[in-house]
Amino acid sequence: MAAAPGETLAWIDDDEVADRYWLDGIARALLDHPGADAVAGPVAPAELATEAQLWCEEFGGLTKGRGYQPAVFTAATHDPLFPLPPFGSGANLTTRPGALAVIGDFDTALGAGTPASASEDTLALTRLLRAGGTIVYQPGALTWHYHRRDLDGLRRQLTGYGTGLTAAYTALVLRHPSVVPGLVRLAPRALREVLRGGVRTASIGPDFPPELLRANRRGMLRGPVAYLRGRWRP
């Protein structure tokens, strides 16, 4: 963000390919929603050649179960605390000038290469909503992602998702202690979703390996410590 101040930025991950109409979708969303601070789009599978890739999609894929219906998110229309993330993925994201600077950019103790593994985008967009921002989910701004082809890779990915999720909550609590009462009220609902399956697990089939769900939950248990390790490491 610091490298391009004052610019509208659109980016995808290095294991994705932008759809030919990706920029058209972003432009349409920005025109239709001039007050939007960020635009997120769906991340569809570039191939479904292995069981692991199919299981990744069953778990919600990189779009995290968001689907393909357009939506506009603000703190007035959606609780920024749970469920997370309701607005798409940072793997396909556009921000207007200054949108993330308002909240201090991304937390460097989260994301790939940190003990927390993921969720720097989750925290940033959650804080943007809490700060009064608007996030538009635009299905037309589509990218294609090459999911991990093997079971071990998928297991590591889902473990990282779980770790990153609770690490992001830990970061939010440390930055904004006032959220604690709201999180305590939401805790029973969150526990039910983890144990019974929420949006991300609603589409899993009978052949989905239970070990992957266990790996995701183990990651959640590691998240708070992982975040602290990332924050305090030299």
Buried (B, 14 or more C-beta within 10 A) or exposed (E): BEEEEEEEBBBBBEEBEBBEEBEEBBBBBBEEBEEBBBBBBBBBBBEEEBBBBBBBBBBBBBBBBBEEEBBBBBBEEBEBBBBBBBBBBBBBBBBBBEBBEEBEEBBEBBBEEBBBBBBBBBBBBBBBBBEEBBBBBBBBBBBBBBBBBEBEBBBBBBBBBBBBBBBBBBBBBBBEEEBEEEBEEBEEEBEEBBEEEBBBBEBBEEEBBEEBBBBBBEBBEBBBBBBBBBBEEE
